[in-house]
């Protein structure tokens, strides 16, 4: 081969003679990715030649940069496998050319044609290797992937063939496939798959459906009793392989174990601390219904000994600048607890405390309480003592109270069905004031879909969509009746506009919603009504061949064949600027001699990815 020959040849070259050329589109590589590819090369060898441009006496790799870096990594680190492939680092096969145009073509074509395995194909391929005895490390090495990636795919290997087929065909997403791993059986998986494919359930909605009637592992009661005890007592569950939350099937068993363990904790506390009564509270708070006619009593604070006081001050100072270690946190909490002091002996012997489990599943002990008359008549009730009055406790069990609350809700629901206008008023008011679903009139949460594109300077976005000019809504927490009455007073037209605006903000993108794709057609919606393509907003993301295709479609005719030849010779950056002028500059359109129909075609043109979703 001579320096003047534009032809390509194949040579074997020492690895040290190779470097990454500027033409190579992959200039930055993830070290973890390179390490994984190096493992793959150590097992499979180099199955594809590198491609290089020979210029100025040097060989620069224009296609195969990842393989080059992986070879360098493998030579430096060595192989972890005893039966690794024999790679001669002094004889790396390389396709070599001296033609820069051909080298650019190699660089572009490899980046454009590289396609990762579809997740469904990955799952099946990894599962097949696992069935033949390969572990995650071996599979990762064979495919040039990380161990964590392989493990995530293997978690899906237990899904049915129908589910994997649906994933492969695009009928479900990978998120939905992950949710289907918690169905717990083929029949339930098939039912859930039908909800996803035929009824278009999202991953979140499907997960909620599957959790119905079960108890999540994040429930405070489950956190308190622990999964080991639950399983030991015969409880069953479906584990979610992709989150920390699983589904526990035996709600009654959970309730029984929770009450038993909490009662035992109360008995142990009473024996160790000497309180007159220790009452288990099965809710996550101590409220008025638990302490009838009682007053809260307080410990008598003490001063720490000098050494402990110094250490406490040191820990306080340390906590302002850094996070405590577990040991430091335990030491600090112990000192704080000691500073609180203790109850008087006579108070402790007559006092009642409550034990409960907080929202995180941790045991919590309340302050101590004395009967109000006893506290008021004791010396400890002298002037200056802080006394908290507690409302009377109703003579109904908590389970009875919960049933009464359900009855209230059912009565309200029945009445609301007969009040459609009020229901719409309440819905609009709740959404407008952003009342939480758990405290508002309705258990409804509207998530706004308002993520703008990364480049938004070529957009004209309606401010009603973004909410930039929204009026400040009244805070219903201060006075619900007054705020709601003021909202109603603005009339139905205002309410309907609020509902329309807020619902519009929650609309899903048409590419993910068949209904919204149909709406684009039905309402004759075109993205071009708010957007004009520019280099920054579109053309910079297009490859050279895509730019050529757009120019050919909008400009080239039999009379303008020379325009295609001229455009094709431009650099990529110049092509992008030419197209921006074509779409945004009337003088450019006039200079090209475009007709009114051709200009109209430019004004309505859409990328292929949008054509199926717009009218």
N, C-alpha and C positions, 0 to 999 in steps of 0.2 A: 504494500500500500504506500502511495506517495502522498505528500501533503496536498498535491493538486487534485487528487481523485475525490470526487464527491460520493463515491460508492461506499457502502458499509461492508465491513468484514468482521469476522469473529476472531478474537484473540484471547489468549490466556495471559493474565497480567498479575504481577505481585500486588497484594492488597495495599502495600505502602505507596504504590504509584497512582492510586486512585484518590480523588477528592470530590467533594460535592460542587457541581457547577451552578452558576447563578441561574441558568435556565430551569433548574429543577424546581417545581412548584412547592415542594415540601422542604422548606429550609429549616424548620423547627420541628423537633421530634420529642415526643413524650418518653422520658427514660424508662418508665414502666412498660410502655408499649414496645420499645426497642428490646428490653430484657426478655419479654415474652416471645418476640419474633426470633431472638437469638436461640431460645430453647427449641423453637420449632425447627430452625436450621440445624441444630445439633442432632435432631432425630431424623429429619427428612432430607437433609442436605440442601444445596442450592439448586432448586428445580427450575429456575428461570434466570437467564443471563441478565447482567446489568447492561445498560446502554450508556455510551459515553461519546462526548465530542472531543476530538483531538485538535487542539490549537495551542500555539505557542509552546510546543513540545510537552504539553501536559494533557492528561486524560481526566476530563471532568464528567462525573456521572450526572446525566440529565434525566434519567428514568431508573428508579431502583435505589433512591436515596435511603429508604428505610432498611433495605437489605444491606446496603453499604455500612450503615451505622450498626446494624445487628452483627455483621461479620466482624467489625472492629470490637464490639462488645464481647463476642464469643471468643475471639483470640485473646483478649485481655483477661477474661474471667474464667474461661474454660467451660467444659460441659459438666452438668450434674448427672449425666446418664452414662452408665458403663458401656452400653452398646450404641454409642453415638455415631453419627455419620462421619466419614473420613473426609474432611474438607482441607484441601491444599491451599493454604493462604498465599502461596507463591504462584498460584496458577488459577486465578479467578476468571471464569469465562465472561467476556465482555464483547458486546456488539459495538463496533467503533465506526464513526463517520467523521469526515472533515467538513461536511456540509452543514452550516448553521441552521438552514431552513429545515433539513431533515431532523436535526437534533431538536429543534423547537417542536416539530411534529411529534417526535417520540415523547418529549416531556409532557405535551398536552394530552396525547392520546392515553398515556398510562393513567394520568390523574382522572381523566374522564371515564375510562372504562373500568376502573377499580370498583367493584361492588361487593360489599360485605354479604356474608350468608344471611338469608332471611332468618329471623328468630325461630320460626317453626322448623326450618331445615337444621339449624344449629341444635335445637332440642333433640331432634331425632338422631342426628349424627353423634352427639355427645352420649346420648342414652345407649346407642349401639356399642360404642366403645366401653362404656361402663358395664354393660351386660357381659362383655368379654374380659372383664377383670381389670380394666384400666382405672386408675384413680384420677382425682381432679387435676393433680399436678401433671400427670402424663397426658391427659386430654388437652390441658392448657398448652403444653409444650408442642403437641402435635398440630394444633390449630393456630399457634401464635397468639393466644389470648392469655389474659390474666387468670389466676386461679379463682378469684372472686367472681369474675364473669362466668366462668364455667359452672361454678356452684349455683349461681342464680338461674342459669338455664336448666341445670339438672333438677332443680326444685319443681320445674314444670313437666318433667318427663313422665310423671304419673297421670297426666291428663289424658283423656280419651282421644282416640284417633279423630273423632268428629270435631273435638275442640281444636286440635292442632290443625286440622284441615281448614277450619274457619279462620284460624289465625293466619294461615298461609295465604288464604284467598282474600284477606283483608276485611272479612265480615266482622271480626272482633279485633280489638287492640291488644297489645301486650299487657296493658294494665288490667283489662278485663280477664285475660287468661290467668293472671296472677290471682285475681279474686276467686276464680273458679277452683283454685287449689284447696279452698276451705269448705267445699260442698260436702265432703265426707262420704261420698258414694256415687256410683255411676248414674243412678236414676236422678238423684238431686242435681248432679252436674249437668245432665241432659236438660233438665227443666230450667236451670239457670242459663244455660247456653241459649235456649229458646227465647228467654226474656231479653238477652243481649242482642240476638240476631233479628228476631221478628218484632220485638217491641222497642228496640233501640235503647235499652237501659244503659246508662253510663256506668263506669266502674264504681263510683261512689254510691249511686242508687242501688246497684246490684249488691254491693257489700251490705248496705242497710237492709235490703230485703232478706238476705241470708242470715242476718243477725236477729231478725224478728223472732221473738219467743225464746231467745237464748240470752245468756249473760256474758258480756265481754270480759276478757281477762283483766281489763283495766278497771273493772268495778272495784270500789273500795273494799267490799266484803271479800272478794276473791283475793285481793292484795293482802288482806289481813289473815285469812285462813291459809293461803298458799296453795299452789297447784299440787304439791306433793300430797298434802292431806286430802285434798279433793279426790285425787286419783286413788289414793289408798282406801277411801271409803266407797269406791265403785263409780265415781263420777267419770263421765266421758266428755270429750271435747274434740273440736276440729281446730288444728293449729294453722294459723295463717303464716305461711312460709316467708312472706314478704313484709311483714310488720310485726310489731310486738303484741298485737292483739289477736287472741284466739276466741273461739265461741265455745262456751260451756253449756251443756245441754240440760243439766239437772238443777233447775232453779230452786226447787224445794230442798234439795240436799245442801245447796249453798246457804240457804236461809237457816237451816238446822245447824250446820257446822259453825256458822257465824255466831248465832246466839249462844251455842254451847261454849265456844271459845271465849266470848266476851264475858259470859257469866263466870267462867272459871277465873278470868283475869280479875274480875271484881272481888271474888272471894279471896284470891291471893293478896290483893292490895289491902283488903280489910284486915287480914291476918298479920300482914307485915307492918302496916302503918297505924293500926289501932283506932281507926275512925269508927264511930258508932254504926254508921251505915255506908255502904258503897253500892250505889245503884247503877246497873248497866243501862245505858241509853242506846237504843238500836238505830236511832237517827244519827246524822253527822253533826248535830249541834245540841246544845242545852238551851232550851227556851222556856217561855212562861209556862208551858204545859207540864214541865217536869218539876217545878219547885213552887209549891203552893205555900203561901204565908211564911216564906223564909227570908232571911237577910244574909247577905254575903259577908263573910268575915275575912280578915286579912292577916297575913303573917306579920310578926314583929321583926322588922328589918334589923340586921346586925352589921357591925363594922368588921371587916375581915382583919385577921392578924396582919402585922406589918409586912411579912414576907409574901403572904397571899395577895395583899393589896398592891404591892409592887408588881407582882407577876400579872395581876389583872390589868394594871395600867399598861404593862408591856404588850399584853395581848390586844388591848384596845388600840394601841398605836400601830401594832402590826396589822390588825384588821383593816385599817384605813388605807393601807398601801398594797396589800396582797390578800389572796384567798387563803383561808386557814387550811391546813392539812386536817385529816380526820382526827388525829391525836390532839391538835391544837383546838379544834372545834369542841371536842369532848371536854378538854380541860377548861375552856372558857365557859361552856354551859354549866359545868359543875360549880365553878366559882360564882357565876351569876345566881345559880340556885341557892347557894349558901348565903349569899348576900340578902336574899329575900327573907331569910330567917325561918321561923317556925311558928305554928299555932301554940297557944297556951295549952297545957295539959288538959285542963278542964274543958276547953273548947273542943279539942280533938276528940275527947271521950264522948262528947255529945253531938259532934258534927256529922253532916252528911256530905259526901262527895259523889260525883258522877264519873263514870268511865265511858268513853265512847271511842269510835273509830273515825278519824278525819277523812277527808276526801282522797288522801293519798294512801289510805289503808293503815295508818299508824295509830297506835293506841294513845289516847289523850286523857288526862285526868283534869277534871274541872277544879275550880276553887272550892273551898269548903263553905257550907251553909249551916246556919242554926235556925231553929224555930224563932219566928219574929219576937214572940213574947219573952222567950228566954234571953235573946240577945239584947232586947231593949231593957230588961231588968238587970242585966249583969254589969259588972264594973267595966267590962270591955266595951260597953256601949256608951261610955262617957263622951262628953262634948269633944269634938275634934276627930273622933273616929269616923271613918267613911263607911256609910251603910247604904247598901243597894236594895231597894224594894223590888220584890219579885211578884209578878201577877199570879193570880190563883190558877191552879192546875185543873183542867176540865176532867170530870169523872168518866172519861171514855178512853179506851185503849188507842194506841197510835194506829193500829190496823183499822179500828172503827172510824177514826178521824179521816183516814185516807179514803175509805169507802164513801163517807159523807162528801168529801171533796169531789169524788167522781160523780156523785149524784148531782152536785151543783153544776158541774161542767156539762153533763148531759142535758140538764134543764136549760142552760144557756144556749147550747147548740140547737136544741129544738126551737127555741124562740128566735134565734138568729136566722134560721132557714126562712122564717116568715118576714124577715126584714132585709130584703135585698139591697135597698138603698143604703141602709145603715152599715151593712156588711162592706159595701164598696167604700163608704166613707172611712170606716175603720181601717180597711186594708191600705187605702191611700195614705191615711194619717200615719200608720205604723211604718210604712216604707219611707215616707218623707222625713219623719223624725228619727229614723234609724233605730227604732225601738228593738231591742234584742228579741229573738224568737221565743225565749223562755220567760220573758216578762211582758211582752206585748199581747194584744188581743188574740193573735193567731200564731201558731207554731210554724211560721213561714220565714225563710231566710232568702233574700234576693241578693245574689252575688253579681255585682256589676262587672261587665266584660269590657273594660275600657283601656286595655293595653294598646298604646299607639305603636306604629311601626318605628323601628330604630331611626329611620330618616323620615321626618314628618314635615319638612319644610316645603314639600310640593303638594301638601294636602290643604284643603279648605274644610275644616271640621266644624259642624254645627255646635255652637256652644251649649245648646240644650243637651247634646249627647255627653259632652265632657263635664257639664255642671259648673262651668266657670262662673256663670252669672246667677247661680241659684241663690234665692233669698235665704237668710238665716232662719231655720225652722225653730219654733218654740220648743223648749225642753219640757216634755210631758211629765218628767219626774217631779217637777216643782208643783204643778197643779194640773192634773190630767184633764179634769172637766173644763177648766178655763181654756186650756190649749186646744182641746178638741172642739169646743164650741166656736172658738175663733176660726178654726180651720173650716168647719161646716158653713160658717157665715159667708165664706168666700164663694159659695155656690157650687153647683154640679159641674159647670164648665171648668172651673179651676180644678176640682177633684179629678175629673176625667183627664185633664191635661197632665196632672201629676201622675196618675196611673199610667197613662200612655208613655210619658217620658221615662219613668222609672222602669217600666217593663221593657222598653226599647233598650235601655242600658244593660239589661241582663241577657240580651239576645246572643245566642251562640253563633260562631262563625259558620257560614254556609258550607264550608268543606267538611264540617263535622256533623252537620244536621241536614238530613234529607228534606225535612219540612222547610228549613230556611233556604235550601237550594230551590225548592219549588216557589217559595215566596219571591226570590229574586226574579224569576220569570213572570210570576203573576203580577208583580208591582212594577215590572219593567225597570228594574234597578241596574244601573251600570256604575262600577267604581270610577269611571271617567268623569262622572258628575262632580266628584270631589277631588280628583287626583289627575295630575298630568305627569307622565313619565319623564324623569330626568336621569342624568348619569348617576347622581348620588342615590336616587330612590329606586333605580332599577338596573340601568345598563352596567354599572360597576359590578353587579352580581352575575352578569351574563358572560359566558365564554365567547371566544372570537367567532366560532361557527354560528352561535345563536344570534350574534349581532349581524352577521352576514345575512342570515335568514330574514331578520326583520327588515333590513334594507331592501332585500330582494322583493319581499312581499309588498312594500309600500312605495317603492321608487322605481324599480326596474321594469321597463317595458321593452318592446322590440326596438323602439326608437332610442331607448336609454340604456342599451347593453353596455356602453362604455362606462356608465356610472357604476355598474357592478364590478367591472375590472378595476376601476380606480379605487373603489371602497375596499375591495379585498386586499389591496396592497398596503393599506394604511396600518399603522400600529394599533394595537388594541385600544390604547388610551385615546387615540385620534378617532377611532370608530365610535367610541362612546360619546365623545364631544359632538361628532357629526350628527348622531341620532338625537342628542339633546336639542340641537338646533332645529332638526327636522320637526320635532314635536312642539317646539316653543317659539320659533322665530319665523314670522311670516315672510321676511325677506329671503330666507333660505328656501322656503317653499316656492316663492316666486322665481328665484334664480334657477331652480330645477325645472321650472315650467310645469308645475303640477296643476291639474285641473281642479275645479271645485269638488268634483266627486272624489278625487284622490285626497284632497285636503280633508274632506268629510270622513274618509276611511281612516286617515291618521287620527282625527279627533275621536273616533269611536274604537280605535284599535285596543285590544287587550292581549296580554300574554296568554299562552295556551292554558296555563294553570288556572286562569280565571274564566276562560270561555265557557266552561261547563256550569258555572255558577251564576253567570250574569245573563240578563235578557239579551 
